[in-house]
């Protein structure tokens, strides 16, 4: 029984950390999660809609240069009635007033056909040139959003796995601390240690329980962040296997990656095209000072029929027709002379916007350069960090095993064992986190260089060979809180006093 109670805490820690909560063969891999994000991420869907809207800038610009044809037709009917009083001289020479009552009914029909064509309009031609840059900018922005989606999916995906590894390490640590507390209670019962050692073990166990609660919360939050992108929750995900490769960047030269990023980074390209659009807008605004030449042609037909009755002079006229058929063709020159200063203001506004766009491009270039360097260093240091932390984990396991052995033989204290166990838990968590940091650095380097695409998703997915359950379980106080340990037993009774020897 006592031998069973002394099962190594290291064995429990390793078993819990490696096996995890549960492994299921139906794990969702990185490719599937990315496909879910393509279909459900609202940020990417907005980028696609904005791109499709921006593509209409070119046909809109062409429309201003093509003939404009319009037609109109109408039919009206007008009725009016009234009285007019006049005077005339009678035979006797006296004025004689009289009244005329009139009633008019007029029916009219008309139609017209108009054509206009801009032969020269500097703003329209510059708008067409600017539309090409606008569409190119929109396409670069959309492709950058597509790459950014991969980056966001990778970050959220590996945040879930990192939170899972932290939870597994903390749960294994809690099991080990529970065992330490159980052993301390038994040693206290037989009088081998003081109550202080028991309370130290209990404090360490309670701290580990709090860490488990925090780790469960972090896992649930990471799952929710991934759901924001993909629109669904996952029971299992694929995580890196023990044989995950650590691949050096190719080419292995930081400056080459920087030059590639300055050439191919899509966000930087979109910023440069935005500066081109701002420059074209200056030319468009300046066109407000220039004349325009237009060809105009029209044909208009009008017809009417009048029924009129005049009461007072005994006259009635019916069906008095009239019609006209007009044709017009000509050239029209429009010269802006004075617009109240509005044209000058628009030119100045466009010039300042161009300056701002050029500064934004320079800032984007500096940011891209810095991102490429940081990502390259992240990959290089990530490889070294994974290797170093793997060795540190091995050393921590060996140190913990030696400390636990020394505690059993009396050369180490309870505090030494607890400190060694805490160091081992930290080493395991850091090692797992370093692998995800390395993968994210690879993704960030490709993103900075503008080469992040679904092929890279497939390449990373081949590194993820182990299914792992990532479900945080029910979110209730009972499920989140580990069970309390057994109370400290009573101290052993003092030995009976022997009677004095005669």
C-alpha positions in Angstrom: 0.0 0.0 0.0 2.8 2.4 0.9 4.7 1.4 -2.2 1.6 2.3 -4.3 1.4 5.7 -2.6 4.9 6.4 -3.6 4.3 6.2 -7.3 6.5 8.8 -9.0 4.8 12.2 -9.5 7.0 12.5 -12.6 5.2 9.6 -14.2 1.8 11.2 -13.6 3.0 14.5 -15.0 4.4 12.9 -18.1 1.4 10.8 -18.7 -1.1 13.6 -18.3 0.9 16.0 -20.5 1.5 13.5 -23.4 -1.9 11.9 -23.6 -3.9 15.1 -22.9 -7.6 15.1 -22.2 -8.3 12.6 -25.0 -7.2 11.9 -28.5 -9.7 11.4 -31.3 -9.0 10.3 -34.8 -11.5 12.8 -36.3 -9.4 15.8 -35.5 -9.9 18.9 -37.6 -6.6 19.8 -39.2 -5.2 23.2 -40.2 -6.4 23.0 -43.8 -10.0 22.3 -42.7 -9.9 25.2 -40.2 -8.6 27.5 -43.0 -11.4 26.4 -45.3 -14.0 27.1 -42.6 -12.5 30.6 -42.2 -12.6 31.2 -46.0 -16.3 30.4 -46.0 -17.3 32.2 -42.7 -14.8 34.9 -41.8 -16.7 38.2 -42.0 -13.6 40.4 -42.3 -12.5 38.4 -45.4 -16.1 38.6 -46.8 -16.0 42.3 -46.4 -12.7 42.5 -48.3 -14.1 40.5 -51.1 -17.2 42.7 -51.4 -15.1 45.9 -51.3 -12.9 44.4 -54.1 -15.9 43.6 -56.3 -17.2 47.1 -55.7 -13.9 48.7 -56.6 -13.7 46.8 -59.9 -16.7 48.9 -61.1 -14.5 52.0 -61.1 -13.1 51.3 -64.6 -16.5 50.8 -66.4 -17.7 54.0 -64.6 -14.8 55.9 -65.9 -15.3 54.5 -69.4 -18.9 55.5 -69.3 -18.0 59.2 -69.1 -16.1 58.9 -72.4 -18.7 57.1 -74.3 -21.7 58.7 -76.1 -24.5 59.7 -73.8 -27.9 59.2 -75.4 -31.2 60.1 -73.9 -34.8 60.3 -75.1 -38.0 61.7 -73.7 -41.6 61.7 -74.8 -44.7 63.3 -73.4 -48.4 64.1 -74.0 -50.3 66.9 -72.3 -53.8 68.2 -72.3 -54.6 71.8 -71.1 -58.0 73.4 -70.6 -58.6 77.0 -69.8 -61.6 79.3 -69.6 -62.0 83.0 -68.9 -63.6 86.4 -69.6 -62.1 89.5 -71.2 -63.8 92.9 -71.1 -63.1 95.4 -73.9 -64.6 98.6 -75.1 -65.4 100.0 -78.5 -66.9 103.3 -79.9 -70.5 103.1 -80.9 -72.0 104.8 -83.9 -72.9 107.8 -81.7 -69.3 108.1 -80.6 -69.9 106.9 -77.1 -67.8 104.1 -75.7 -69.6 100.7 -75.5 -68.0 98.0 -73.3 -68.5 94.4 -74.2 -67.2 91.0 -72.8 -65.7 88.0 -74.5 -65.9 84.6 -72.9 -63.2 82.1 -74.2 -62.7 78.4 -73.7 -59.5 76.7 -74.9 -58.7 73.0 -75.0 -55.1 72.2 -76.1 -53.7 68.7 -76.7 -49.9 68.5 -77.3 -47.5 65.7 -78.0 -43.7 65.9 -78.0 -40.6 63.6 -78.2 -36.9 64.3 -78.3 -33.7 62.3 -78.8 -30.4 63.8 -77.6 -26.8 62.7 -78.0 -23.7 64.1 -76.5 -20.1 63.0 -76.8 -17.1 64.4 -74.9 -14.4 65.0 -77.5 -12.0 66.4 -75.0 -12.3 66.4 -71.2 -9.1 66.3 -69.2 -10.8 65.2 -65.9 -12.6 62.3 -67.6 -9.4 60.9 -69.3 -7.5 61.2 -66.0 -10.3 59.5 -64.2 -10.0 56.6 -66.6 -6.2 56.4 -65.9 -6.9 56.6 -62.1 -9.5 53.8 -62.4 -6.8 51.4 -63.4 -4.8 52.2 -60.3 -7.9 52.0 -58.2 -8.7 48.5 -59.4 -5.1 47.4 -59.0 -5.1 48.8 -55.5 -8.3 47.0 -54.6 -6.9 43.7 -55.9 -3.7 44.0 -53.9 -5.8 44.9 -50.8 -8.0 41.9 -51.4 -5.1 39.5 -51.8 -3.4 41.0 -48.7 -6.7 40.3 -46.8 -6.5 36.7 -48.1 -3.0 36.3 -46.7 -3.9 38.1 -43.5 -6.7 35.5 -43.1 -4.1 32.7 -43.1 -2.1 34.7 -40.5 -5.1 35.2 -38.3 -6.2 31.6 -38.6 -2.7 30.4 -37.7 -2.5 32.7 -34.7 -5.9 31.7 -33.3 -5.3 27.9 -34.1 -2.0 27.7 -32.3 -3.3 29.9 -29.4 -5.8 27.1 -28.8 -3.2 24.4 -28.9 -0.9 26.5 -26.6 -3.7 27.0 -24.2 -4.4 23.2 -24.3 -0.8 22.4 -23.6 -0.8 24.8 -20.7 -4.0 23.2 -19.3 -2.6 19.7 -19.6 0.6 20.7 -17.9 -1.3 22.4 -15.1 -3.6 19.4 -14.6 -0.6 17.0 -14.5 1.0 19.4 -12.1 -2.1 19.3 -9.9 -2.1 15.5 -9.9 1.5 15.5 -8.9 0.9 18.1 -6.1 -2.0 16.0 -4.9 0.2 13.0 -4.6 2.9 15.1 -2.8 0.2 16.3 -0.4 -1.0 12.7 0.1 2.6 11.5 0.8 3.2 14.4 3.2 0.0 13.6 5.1 1.2 10.0 5.5 4.7 11.0 6.6 3.2 13.4 9.1 0.9 10.6 10.5 4.0 8.5 11.3 5.9 11.4 12.7 8.6 11.7 10.0 7.8 15.4 9.1 6.4 18.4 10.8 3.0 20.0 10.1 4.8 22.8 8.3 5.8 20.5 5.5 2.2 19.4 5.1 0.9 23.0 4.9 3.6 23.8 2.3 2.4 20.9 0.2 -1.2 22.0 0.6 -0.4 25.6 -0.4 1.4 24.3 -3.5 -1.5 22.1 -4.4 -4.0 25.0 -4.0 -1.9 27.2 -6.2 -1.8 24.5 -8.8 -5.6 24.2 -8.6 -6.0 28.0 -9.2 -3.6 27.6 -12.2 -5.9 24.9 -13.6 -8.9 27.1 -13.4 -7.1 29.9 -15.1 -5.8 27.5 -17.8 -9.4 26.3 -18.5 -10.6 29.9 -18.9 -7.7 30.6 -21.3 -8.6 27.6 -23.4 -12.2 28.5 -23.6 -11.3 32.1 -24.6 -8.9 30.8 -27.3 -11.7 28.6 -28.7 -14.0 31.6 -28.8 -11.4 33.6 -30.7 -11.0 30.9 -33.2 -14.8 30.7 -33.6 -14.9 34.4 -34.4 -12.9 33.6 -37.6 -14.3 30.2 -38.6 -17.9 30.4 -37.2 -17.7 27.0 -35.5 -16.3 25.3 -32.4 -13.9 22.3 -32.6 -13.8 19.3 -30.4 -10.3 18.2 -31.7 -7.5 19.8 -33.6 -4.3 18.4 -35.0 -1.1 19.4 -33.1 2.6 19.0 -34.0 4.0 15.6 -33.4 7.3 14.9 -31.6 9.1 14.7 -35.0 8.0 18.2 -36.2 10.8 19.5 -38.4 12.6 22.8 -37.7 13.2 24.3 -41.2 15.6 27.1 -41.8 14.4 30.0 -44.0 15.4 29.7 -47.6 17.3 31.8 -48.6 19.1 32.0 -45.3 19.9 35.7 -45.7 17.9 38.4 -43.9 18.6 41.1 -46.4 17.2 39.0 -49.3 14.0 38.5 -47.3 13.8 42.2 -46.8 14.3 42.9 -50.5 11.6 40.3 -51.4 9.2 41.9 -48.9 9.7 45.4 -50.4 9.0 44.0 -53.8 6.1 41.6 -53.1 4.4 42.6 -49.8 0.8 43.1 -50.9 0.0 45.7 -48.3 3.0 47.7 -49.4 1.9 47.4 -53.0 -1.6 48.5 -52.2 -0.1 51.5 -50.3 2.0 52.4 -53.4 -1.0 52.2 -55.7 -3.0 54.4 -53.3 -0.3 57.0 -53.7 -0.7 56.7 -57.5 -4.4 57.2 -57.2 -3.8 60.3 -55.0 -1.4 61.7 -57.7 -4.0 61.1 -60.4 -6.6 62.9 -58.3 -4.4 66.0 -58.4 -4.5 65.9 -62.2 -8.3 65.3 -62.2 -8.7 68.3 -59.9 -6.5 70.5 -62.1 -8.7 69.6 -65.0 -11.3 72.0 -63.5 -9.2 74.8 -65.0 -9.3 73.4 -68.5 -11.9 73.8 -71.2 -14.0 70.9 -72.5 -15.1 70.2 -76.0 -18.3 68.3 -76.7 -20.3 67.1 -79.7 -24.1 67.5 -79.3 -26.9 66.4 -81.5 -30.6 66.4 -80.9 -34.0 66.0 -82.7 -37.2 67.3 -81.2 -40.8 66.9 -82.5 -43.8 68.9 -81.1 -47.4 68.8 -82.2 -50.5 70.4 -80.8 -54.3 70.7 -81.5 -56.4 73.7 -80.2 -60.1 73.9 -79.8 -61.2 77.5 -79.0 -64.6 79.1 -78.4 -65.1 82.8 -78.2 -68.5 83.9 -76.9 -69.2 87.6 -77.4 -67.9 87.8 -81.0 -69.6 84.6 -82.0 -66.5 82.8 -83.0 -65.7 79.1 -82.6 -62.5 77.5 -83.9 -61.8 73.7 -83.7 -58.8 71.6 -84.4 -56.2 74.3 -85.1 -53.1 72.1 -85.6 -49.5 73.1 -85.3 -46.3 71.1 -85.3 -42.5 71.5 -85.4 -39.7 69.1 -86.2 -36.3 70.4 -85.1 -32.8 69.0 -85.7 -29.6 70.3 -84.1 -26.0 69.3 -84.3 -22.9 71.2 -83.2 -19.8 71.5 -81.2 -19.8 73.0 -77.7 -16.8 74.5 -75.9 -17.1 75.1 -72.2 -14.5 77.3 -70.6 -14.4 77.7 -66.8 -13.7 81.3 -65.9 -14.4 81.7 -62.3 -15.9 79.2 -59.8 -15.6 81.1 -56.6 -12.2 79.6 -55.7 -13.6 76.1 -55.5 -11.4 74.6 -58.2 -8.2 76.0 -56.6 -9.4 74.5 -53.2 -10.0 71.1 -54.8 -6.5 71.2 -56.3 -4.9 72.1 -53.0 -6.9 69.4 -51.2 -5.8 66.8 -53.7 -2.2 67.9 -53.4 -2.2 67.5 -49.6 -3.9 64.1 -49.9 -1.1 63.0 -52.3 1.5 64.1 -49.8 -0.2 62.2 -47.1 -0.5 59.1 -49.4 3.3 59.3 -50.1 4.1 59.5 -46.4 1.8 56.5 -45.8 3.6 54.5 -48.4 7.0 55.4 -46.9 5.7 54.4 -43.5 4.4 51.1 -44.9 7.8 50.4 -46.5 9.5 50.9 -43.1 7.0 48.8 -41.4 7.4 46.0 -44.0 11.1 46.1 -43.6 10.9 45.8 -39.9 8.3 43.0 -40.1 10.5 41.0 -42.4 13.5 41.4 -40.2 11.6 40.5 -37.0 10.0 37.5 -38.7 13.3 36.2 -40.0 14.9 36.6 -36.6 11.8 34.9 -35.1 12.3 31.8 -37.2 16.0 31.7 -36.5 15.7 32.2 -32.8 12.6 30.0 -32.7 14.6 27.0 -34.0 17.3 27.6 -31.4 14.7 28.2 -28.7 12.8 25.0 -29.4 16.1 23.0 -29.2 17.2 24.8 -26.0 13.9 24.3 -24.3 13.7 20.7 -25.3 17.1 20.2 -23.6 15.9 22.2 -20.6 12.8 20.0 -20.4 15.0 16.9 -20.3 17.2 18.4 -17.6 14.2 19.5 -15.6 12.8 15.9 -15.7 16.1 14.5 -14.6 16.4 17.1 -11.8 12.9 16.5 -10.5 13.5 12.7 -10.5 16.7 13.2 -8.5 15.1 15.6 -6.1 12.2 13.2 -5.5 14.6 10.4 -4.9 16.6 12.5 -2.5 13.4 13.5 -0.6 12.6 9.8 -0.1 16.0 9.1 1.4 16.0 12.3 3.5 18.6 14.4 1.7 16.0 16.8 0.1 13.1 18.7 1.7 9.5 19.0 0.7 10.2 22.5 -0.5 12.9 21.3 -2.8 10.6 18.8 -4.4 7.8 21.3 -4.9 10.2 23.9 -6.4 11.6 21.2 -8.7 8.1 20.2 -9.8 7.2 23.8 -10.5 10.3 24.2 -12.6 9.4 21.0 -14.6 5.8 22.3 -15.3 7.2 25.6 -16.5 9.8 23.8 -18.7 7.0 21.7 -20.3 4.8 24.7 -20.9 7.7 26.8 -22.4 8.7 24.0 -24.7 5.2 23.5 -26.1 4.8 27.2 -26.5 8.1 27.6 -28.3 7.0 25.2 -31.1 3.9 27.3 -31.8 5.9 30.5 -31.7 8.3 29.0 -34.3 5.4 28.1 -36.6 3.8 31.5 -36.2 7.2 33.1 -37.1 7.3 31.0 -40.3 3.8 32.3 -41.2 4.7 35.9 -40.4 7.9 35.7 -42.5 5.9 34.4 -45.5 3.3 37.1 -44.9 5.8 39.9 -44.8 7.4 38.6 -48.0 4.0 38.4 -49.7 4.4 34.6 -50.4 1.9 33.3 -47.9 -0.6 31.2 -49.9 -2.7 27.9 -49.5 0.4 25.9 -50.4 2.0 27.1 -47.2 -1.1 26.1 -45.3 -0.7 22.6 -46.8 3.0 22.5 -45.8 2.3 23.5 -42.2 -0.5 21.0 -42.1 1.9 18.2 -42.8 3.7 19.0 -39.5 0.5 18.5 -37.5 0.2 14.8 -37.1 -1.2 14.3 -33.6 -5.0 14.7 -32.8 -5.8 16.4 -29.5 -9.0 17.2 -27.8 -9.4 21.0 -27.3 -12.8 21.1 -25.8 -12.8 23.1 -22.5 -15.7 21.1 -21.3 -18.8 22.5 -19.5 -18.3 26.1 -18.3 -19.8 25.8 -14.8 -18.3 26.5 -11.3 -18.3 22.8 -10.5 -16.6 21.8 -13.8 -14.0 24.5 -13.6 -13.0 23.9 -10.0 -10.8 20.8 -9.2 -11.9 18.7 -6.2 -10.6 19.7 -2.8 -7.9 17.5 -1.2 -8.4 15.4 1.8 -8.1 17.2 5.2 -4.9 16.9 7.1 -5.0 14.0 9.5 -4.5 14.3 13.2 -0.9 14.0 14.4 0.2 10.7 15.9 -0.5 10.2 19.6 2.6 10.7 21.8 4.3 7.5 22.9 3.2 6.3 26.4 5.4 7.2 29.3 7.3 4.3 30.9 7.3 4.0 34.7 10.5 5.0 36.4 12.9 2.2 36.9 13.4 1.2 40.5 
